[in-house]
């Protein structure tokens, strides 16, 4: 048996939110709330005729109006320019103002027929399925984007590792060539030292007259 829909309201950021749902849990799911706003006092069920009428016309659809205004709830609404503090859900007012209390009470609503209730419940389920389908599509898109980023990161990492390996190989070749040059330089320095000593010795001998050279 289809559960009777009720109207629930809360506030978040620049907007008051309203939705018709069979339970508080379903309302929280429609709002995408991560906490139980009803237990925290930030959300409530309402019997206000205008809100009930608007939400029952679009079961399961989150309606909005600028926060702190009496504008009708709509699926699309522009934020109010009135100042407010914070951007988290706010507690609905517990009591009406004196002016509001002085207004005549609206006539009681005509009870909804079982047929209307069943139609509203079906509409709510349809909206819930649409919302869940959209969430699945968004989740799939996020997974696809994450996979693309992972592939790009893997390719960039592989390219970096390959470049580092090529650089290290080049440095190793340079170091090897430098070591060979150092060895060659050491050999040349020793050879030149010995040759210079021989030549300097010959030069000293040449400076001494022949008749003064030792026999």
FENJO-V944878 format. One record per backbone hydrogen bond with DSSP energy under -0.5 kcal/mol. CO is the residue of the C=O (numbers start at 1). NH is the residue of the N-H. E is the energy in kcal/mol with one decimal. If there is no record, write none. Layout:
{{CO	NH	E} {CO	NH	E}}
This chain:
{{6	21	-2.5} {7	46	-2.5} {8	19	-2.0} {9	44	-2.1} {10	17	-3.1} {12	15	-2.1} {14	67	-3.0} {14	80	-0.7} {15	12	-3.0} {16	65	-1.4} {17	10	-2.1} {18	63	-3.2} {19	8	-2.6} {19	21	-0.5} {20	60	-1.4} {21	6	-2.9} {23	27	-1.9} {24	28	-2.6} {25	29	-2.1} {26	30	-2.2} {27	31	-2.2} {28	32	-1.0} {28	33	-2.4} {35	37	-1.4} {36	40	-1.6} {37	42	-2.7} {37	43	-1.1} {38	41	-0.8} {42	11	-0.6} {44	9	-2.8} {46	7	-0.5} {48	52	-2.9} {49	53	-2.8} {50	54	-2.1} {51	55	-2.7} {52	56	-2.5} {53	57	-1.2} {54	58	-0.6} {55	58	-0.8} {56	59	-0.6} {58	61	-2.0} {61	63	-0.6} {63	18	-2.0} {64	74	-2.9} {65	16	-2.8} {66	69	-1.5} {74	64	-4.2} {97	101	-2.6} {98	102	-1.7} {99	103	-0.6} {100	103	-0.9} {113	117	-2.5} {114	118	-2.5} {115	119	-2.3} {116	120	-2.7} {117	121	-2.5} {118	122	-2.5} {119	123	-2.4} {120	124	-2.6} {121	125	-2.5} {122	126	-2.4} {123	127	-2.4} {124	128	-2.8} {125	129	-2.6} {126	130	-2.2} {127	131	-2.8} {128	132	-2.7} {129	133	-2.6} {130	134	-2.5} {131	135	-2.5} {132	136	-2.5} {133	137	-2.3} {134	138	-2.7} {135	139	-2.6} {136	140	-2.7} {137	141	-2.5} {138	142	-2.4} {139	143	-2.5} {140	144	-2.6} {141	145	-2.5} {142	146	-2.6} {143	147	-2.6} {144	148	-2.2} {145	149	-2.5} {146	150	-2.5} {147	151	-2.5} {148	152	-2.6} {149	153	-2.9} {150	154	-2.6} {151	155	-2.6} {152	156	-2.5} {153	157	-2.6} {154	158	-2.6} {155	159	-2.4} {156	160	-2.3} {157	161	-2.7} {158	162	-2.5} {159	163	-2.4} {160	164	-2.7} {161	165	-2.5} {162	166	-2.3} {163	167	-2.6} {164	168	-2.8} {165	169	-2.3} {166	170	-2.2} {167	171	-2.7} {168	172	-2.3} {169	173	-2.2} {170	174	-2.4} {171	175	-2.8} {172	176	-2.5} {173	177	-2.7} {174	178	-2.8} {175	179	-2.5} {176	180	-2.2} {177	181	-2.4} {178	182	-2.6} {179	183	-2.3} {180	184	-2.5} {181	185	-3.1} {182	186	-2.4} {183	187	-2.4} {184	188	-2.7} {185	189	-2.5} {186	190	-2.2} {187	191	-2.7} {188	192	-2.9} {189	193	-2.0} {190	194	-2.2} {191	195	-2.5} {192	196	-2.7} {193	197	-2.2} {194	198	-1.9} {195	199	-2.6} {196	200	-3.0} {197	201	-2.0} {198	202	-2.1} {199	203	-2.4} {200	204	-2.5} {201	205	-2.1} {202	206	-2.3} {203	207	-1.2} {204	208	-0.8} {205	208	-0.8} {209	212	-1.3} {209	213	-0.7} {210	213	-0.9}}
